Every structure is written in structure tokens, then in C-alpha cells.
Amino acid sequence: MGMAIIYFAMGIGFIYLATQFGDSTWDFTTIIFALVATLDFGVGFRMLSDHFRAKKKK
């Protein structure tokens, strides 16, 4: 569960970087930061899902 929180925090950090360092909405760096944030949130949700599924199984 701790790793999921770290991934969510990294996702929030990359969203912050995308909003601060992007010159426009469709700037290359903004798209890369948003893509990495999306992947981080996806991994975080997957880890939470696996955690609760394993906890329910016990």
C-alpha cells in the first residue's frame, strides 16, 4: 500500500511539472509529463486494487 501512495505522489508531482514548465497546452514536455503522470496513477490504482483484493481473499 505504501508503494501505491508513492506512485500517486509521483503522479501529482508530474502533473505539477506539466503545468509549470509547459509553454502551451500541446508542448512536447507537457505531453511527456502528463503521460508519465497517467502511467503513475494507473500503477497506483492497480497496486491499490491488488492490495484490497488480497486483503479480501484472506
Backbone as XML, in Angstrom:
<?xml version="1.0"?>
<chain id="A" units="angstrom">
  <residue number="1" name="MET">
    <atom name="N" x="0.827" y="-1.192" z="0.000"/>
    <atom name="CA" x="0.000" y="0.000" z="0.000"/>
    <atom name="C" x="0.869" y="1.253" z="0.000"/>
  </residue>
  <residue number="2" name="GLY">
    <atom name="N" x="2.031" y="1.161" z="0.606"/>
    <atom name="CA" x="2.922" y="2.312" z="0.660"/>
    <atom name="C" x="3.444" y="2.704" z="-0.711"/>
  </residue>
  <residue number="3" name="MET">
    <atom name="N" x="3.715" y="1.703" z="-1.556"/>
    <atom name="CA" x="4.200" y="1.991" z="-2.908"/>
    <atom name="C" x="3.123" y="2.680" z="-3.735"/>
  </residue>
  <residue number="4" name="ALA">
    <atom name="N" x="1.857" y="2.332" z="-3.515"/>
    <atom name="CA" x="0.765" y="2.982" z="-4.246"/>
    <atom name="C" x="0.725" y="4.467" z="-3.913"/>
  </residue>
  <residue number="5" name="ILE">
    <atom name="N" x="0.930" y="4.795" z="-2.654"/>
    <atom name="CA" x="0.938" y="6.200" z="-2.241"/>
    <atom name="C" x="2.104" y="6.939" z="-2.892"/>
  </residue>
  <residue number="6" name="ILE">
    <atom name="N" x="3.247" y="6.275" z="-2.999"/>
    <atom name="CA" x="4.402" y="6.890" z="-3.654"/>
    <atom name="C" x="4.101" y="7.154" z="-5.126"/>
  </residue>
  <residue number="7" name="TYR">
    <atom name="N" x="3.459" y="6.206" z="-5.799"/>
    <atom name="CA" x="3.114" y="6.404" z="-7.207"/>
    <atom name="C" x="2.105" y="7.535" z="-7.380"/>
  </residue>
  <residue number="8" name="PHE">
    <atom name="N" x="1.136" y="7.638" z="-6.473"/>
    <atom name="CA" x="0.188" y="8.745" z="-6.545"/>
    <atom name="C" x="0.900" y="10.082" z="-6.337"/>
  </residue>
  <residue number="9" name="ALA">
    <atom name="N" x="1.830" y="10.125" z="-5.400"/>
    <atom name="CA" x="2.585" y="11.352" z="-5.158"/>
    <atom name="C" x="3.429" y="11.719" z="-6.379"/>
  </residue>
  <residue number="10" name="MET">
    <atom name="N" x="4.034" y="10.722" z="-7.013"/>
    <atom name="CA" x="4.809" y="10.996" z="-8.221"/>
    <atom name="C" x="3.903" y="11.498" z="-9.345"/>
  </residue>
  <residue number="11" name="GLY">
    <atom name="N" x="2.708" y="10.934" z="-9.450"/>
    <atom name="CA" x="1.753" y="11.401" z="-10.455"/>
    <atom name="C" x="1.369" y="12.849" z="-10.230"/>
  </residue>
  <residue number="12" name="ILE">
    <atom name="N" x="1.122" y="13.205" z="-8.988"/>
    <atom name="CA" x="0.797" y="14.591" z="-8.664"/>
    <atom name="C" x="1.985" y="15.506" z="-8.980"/>
  </residue>
  <residue number="13" name="GLY">
    <atom name="N" x="3.197" y="15.024" z="-8.679"/>
    <atom name="CA" x="4.396" y="15.813" z="-8.989"/>
    <atom name="C" x="4.570" y="16.042" z="-10.483"/>
  </residue>
  <residue number="14" name="PHE">
    <atom name="N" x="4.316" y="15.025" z="-11.287"/>
    <atom name="CA" x="4.442" y="15.193" z="-12.731"/>
    <atom name="C" x="3.345" y="16.085" z="-13.304"/>
  </residue>
  <residue number="15" name="ILE">
    <atom name="N" x="2.156" y="16.037" z="-12.722"/>
    <atom name="CA" x="1.104" y="16.976" z="-13.143"/>
    <atom name="C" x="1.531" y="18.404" z="-12.828"/>
  </residue>
  <residue number="16" name="TYR">
    <atom name="N" x="2.114" y="18.596" z="-11.648"/>
    <atom name="CA" x="2.608" y="19.927" z="-11.284"/>
    <atom name="C" x="3.687" y="20.396" z="-12.261"/>
  </residue>
  <residue number="17" name="LEU">
    <atom name="N" x="4.629" y="19.502" z="-12.582"/>
    <atom name="CA" x="5.677" y="19.876" z="-13.532"/>
    <atom name="C" x="5.094" y="20.204" z="-14.900"/>
  </residue>
  <residue number="18" name="ALA">
    <atom name="N" x="4.099" y="19.448" z="-15.331"/>
    <atom name="CA" x="3.492" y="19.703" z="-16.635"/>
    <atom name="C" x="2.834" y="21.072" z="-16.685"/>
  </residue>
  <residue number="19" name="THR">
    <atom name="N" x="2.214" y="21.478" z="-15.576"/>
    <atom name="CA" x="1.548" y="22.780" z="-15.576"/>
    <atom name="C" x="2.540" y="23.927" z="-15.437"/>
  </residue>
  <residue number="20" name="GLN">
    <atom name="N" x="3.672" y="23.687" z="-14.792"/>
    <atom name="CA" x="4.630" y="24.769" z="-14.562"/>
    <atom name="C" x="5.606" y="24.967" z="-15.712"/>
  </residue>
  <residue number="21" name="PHE">
    <atom name="N" x="6.061" y="23.892" z="-16.330"/>
    <atom name="CA" x="7.115" y="24.005" z="-17.329"/>
    <atom name="C" x="6.621" y="23.989" z="-18.759"/>
  </residue>
  <residue number="22" name="GLY">
    <atom name="N" x="5.371" y="23.709" z="-18.975"/>
    <atom name="CA" x="4.843" y="23.709" z="-20.331"/>
    <atom name="C" x="4.525" y="25.125" z="-20.788"/>
  </residue>
  <residue number="23" name="ASP">
    <atom name="N" x="4.973" y="25.472" z="-21.992"/>
    <atom name="CA" x="4.686" y="26.806" z="-22.520"/>
    <atom name="C" x="3.254" y="26.914" z="-23.020"/>
  </residue>
  <residue number="24" name="SER">
    <atom name="N" x="2.750" y="25.844" z="-23.580"/>
    <atom name="CA" x="1.378" y="25.823" z="-24.052"/>
    <atom name="C" x="0.774" y="24.458" z="-23.744"/>
  </residue>
  <residue number="25" name="THR">
    <atom name="N" x="-0.477" y="24.281" z="-24.091"/>
    <atom name="CA" x="-1.164" y="23.035" z="-23.777"/>
    <atom name="C" x="-0.557" y="21.852" z="-24.505"/>
  </residue>
  <residue number="26" name="TRP">
    <atom name="N" x="-0.130" y="22.026" z="-25.752"/>
    <atom name="CA" x="0.338" y="20.914" z="-26.562"/>
    <atom name="C" x="1.844" y="20.942" z="-26.743"/>
  </residue>
  <residue number="27" name="ASP">
    <atom name="N" x="2.553" y="21.480" z="-25.777"/>
    <atom name="CA" x="4.010" y="21.468" z="-25.800"/>
    <atom name="C" x="4.506" y="20.034" z="-25.566"/>
  </residue>
  <residue number="28" name="PHE">
    <atom name="N" x="5.650" y="19.682" z="-26.137"/>
    <atom name="CA" x="6.176" y="18.321" z="-26.034"/>
    <atom name="C" x="6.431" y="17.929" z="-24.583"/>
  </residue>
  <residue number="29" name="THR">
    <atom name="N" x="7.026" y="18.817" z="-23.800"/>
    <atom name="CA" x="7.324" y="18.470" z="-22.404"/>
    <atom name="C" x="6.041" y="18.290" z="-21.595"/>
  </residue>
  <residue number="30" name="THR">
    <atom name="N" x="5.016" y="19.088" z="-21.875"/>
    <atom name="CA" x="3.747" y="18.946" z="-21.174"/>
    <atom name="C" x="3.124" y="17.584" z="-21.457"/>
  </residue>
  <residue number="31" name="ILE">
    <atom name="N" x="3.177" y="17.165" z="-22.704"/>
    <atom name="CA" x="2.599" y="15.875" z="-23.071"/>
    <atom name="C" x="3.372" y="14.732" z="-22.409"/>
  </residue>
  <residue number="32" name="ILE">
    <atom name="N" x="4.692" y="14.816" z="-22.383"/>
    <atom name="CA" x="5.500" y="13.770" z="-21.747"/>
    <atom name="C" x="5.216" y="13.700" z="-20.252"/>
  </residue>
  <residue number="33" name="PHE">
    <atom name="N" x="5.184" y="14.852" z="-19.574"/>
    <atom name="CA" x="4.900" y="14.863" z="-18.139"/>
    <atom name="C" x="3.503" y="14.317" z="-17.854"/>
  </residue>
  <residue number="34" name="ALA">
    <atom name="N" x="2.520" y="14.679" z="-18.670"/>
    <atom name="CA" x="1.156" y="14.179" z="-18.475"/>
    <atom name="C" x="1.091" y="12.676" z="-18.731"/>
  </residue>
  <residue number="35" name="LEU">
    <atom name="N" x="1.829" y="12.194" z="-19.704"/>
    <atom name="CA" x="1.856" y="10.758" z="-19.998"/>
    <atom name="C" x="2.462" y="9.972" z="-18.835"/>
  </residue>
  <residue number="36" name="VAL">
    <atom name="N" x="3.558" y="10.463" z="-18.289"/>
    <atom name="CA" x="4.194" y="9.787" z="-17.152"/>
    <atom name="C" x="3.270" y="9.831" z="-15.930"/>
  </residue>
  <residue number="37" name="ALA">
    <atom name="N" x="2.591" y="10.959" z="-15.720"/>
    <atom name="CA" x="1.655" y="11.059" z="-14.599"/>
    <atom name="C" x="0.511" y="10.059" z="-14.761"/>
  </residue>
  <residue number="38" name="THR">
    <atom name="N" x="0.021" y="9.903" z="-15.993"/>
    <atom name="CA" x="-1.056" y="8.946" z="-16.244"/>
    <atom name="C" x="-0.602" y="7.529" z="-15.927"/>
  </residue>
  <residue number="39" name="LEU">
    <atom name="N" x="0.603" y="7.187" z="-16.340"/>
    <atom name="CA" x="1.134" y="5.858" z="-16.045"/>
    <atom name="C" x="1.310" y="5.655" z="-14.536"/>
  </residue>
  <residue number="40" name="ASP">
    <atom name="N" x="1.789" y="6.689" z="-13.837"/>
    <atom name="CA" x="1.952" y="6.586" z="-12.383"/>
    <atom name="C" x="0.610" y="6.369" z="-11.687"/>
  </residue>
  <residue number="41" name="PHE">
    <atom name="N" x="-0.418" y="7.119" z="-12.094"/>
    <atom name="CA" x="-1.736" y="6.931" z="-11.496"/>
    <atom name="C" x="-2.276" y="5.546" z="-11.813"/>
  </residue>
  <residue number="42" name="GLY">
    <atom name="N" x="-2.057" y="5.069" z="-13.017"/>
    <atom name="CA" x="-2.514" y="3.729" z="-13.385"/>
    <atom name="C" x="-1.867" y="2.655" z="-12.539"/>
  </residue>
  <residue number="43" name="VAL">
    <atom name="N" x="-0.559" y="2.767" z="-12.326"/>
    <atom name="CA" x="0.148" y="1.787" z="-11.488"/>
    <atom name="C" x="-0.329" y="1.897" z="-10.040"/>
  </residue>
  <residue number="44" name="GLY">
    <atom name="N" x="-0.560" y="3.107" z="-9.569"/>
    <atom name="CA" x="-1.044" y="3.296" z="-8.203"/>
    <atom name="C" x="-2.402" y="2.664" z="-7.981"/>
  </residue>
  <residue number="45" name="PHE">
    <atom name="N" x="-3.316" y="2.875" z="-8.949"/>
    <atom name="CA" x="-4.638" y="2.257" z="-8.826"/>
    <atom name="C" x="-4.550" y="0.740" z="-8.911"/>
  </residue>
  <residue number="46" name="ARG">
    <atom name="N" x="-3.671" y="0.231" z="-9.758"/>
    <atom name="CA" x="-3.511" y="-1.226" z="-9.873"/>
    <atom name="C" x="-2.990" y="-1.803" z="-8.559"/>
  </residue>
  <residue number="47" name="MET">
    <atom name="N" x="-2.033" y="-1.123" z="-7.935"/>
    <atom name="CA" x="-1.493" y="-1.606" z="-6.661"/>
    <atom name="C" x="-2.549" y="-1.581" z="-5.563"/>
  </residue>
  <residue number="48" name="LEU">
    <atom name="N" x="-3.360" y="-0.516" z="-5.527"/>
    <atom name="CA" x="-4.441" y="-0.465" z="-4.537"/>
    <atom name="C" x="-5.451" y="-1.578" z="-4.779"/>
  </residue>
  <residue number="49" name="SER">
    <atom name="N" x="-5.787" y="-1.815" z="-6.029"/>
    <atom name="CA" x="-6.726" y="-2.877" z="-6.364"/>
    <atom name="C" x="-6.190" y="-4.237" z="-5.930"/>
  </residue>
  <residue number="50" name="ASP">
    <atom name="N" x="-4.930" y="-4.497" z="-6.224"/>
    <atom name="CA" x="-4.321" y="-5.762" z="-5.822"/>
    <atom name="C" x="-4.266" y="-5.903" z="-4.303"/>
  </residue>
  <residue number="51" name="HIS">
    <atom name="N" x="-3.976" y="-4.801" z="-3.627"/>
    <atom name="CA" x="-3.901" y="-4.828" z="-2.158"/>
    <atom name="C" x="-5.257" y="-5.200" z="-1.559"/>
  </residue>
  <residue number="52" name="PHE">
    <atom name="N" x="-6.315" y="-4.528" z="-2.009"/>
    <atom name="CA" x="-7.631" y="-4.802" z="-1.440"/>
    <atom name="C" x="-8.149" y="-6.180" z="-1.860"/>
  </residue>
  <residue number="53" name="ARG">
    <atom name="N" x="-7.798" y="-6.630" z="-3.052"/>
    <atom name="CA" x="-8.220" y="-7.960" z="-3.497"/>
    <atom name="C" x="-7.537" y="-9.024" z="-2.635"/>
  </residue>
  <residue number="54" name="ALA">
    <atom name="N" x="-6.250" y="-8.849" z="-2.334"/>
    <atom name="CA" x="-5.534" y="-9.811" z="-1.491"/>
    <atom name="C" x="-6.034" y="-9.771" z="-0.057"/>
  </residue>
  <residue number="55" name="LYS">
    <atom name="N" x="-6.364" y="-8.576" z="0.413"/>
    <atom name="CA" x="-6.869" y="-8.424" z="1.778"/>
    <atom name="C" x="-8.248" y="-9.087" z="1.911"/>
  </residue>
  <residue number="56" name="LYS">
    <atom name="N" x="-9.078" y="-8.962" z="0.873"/>
    <atom name="CA" x="-10.407" y="-9.552" z="0.913"/>
    <atom name="C" x="-10.336" y="-11.076" z="0.835"/>
  </residue>
  <residue number="57" name="LYS">
    <atom name="N" x="-9.320" y="-11.584" z="0.157"/>
    <atom name="CA" x="-9.160" y="-13.013" z="-0.018"/>
    <atom name="C" x="-8.810" y="-13.723" z="1.294"/>
  </residue>
  <residue number="58" name="LYS">
    <atom name="N" x="-8.161" y="-13.043" z="2.209"/>
    <atom name="CA" x="-7.743" y="-13.653" z="3.491"/>
    <atom name="C" x="-8.888" y="-13.940" z="4.387"/>
  </residue>
</chain>
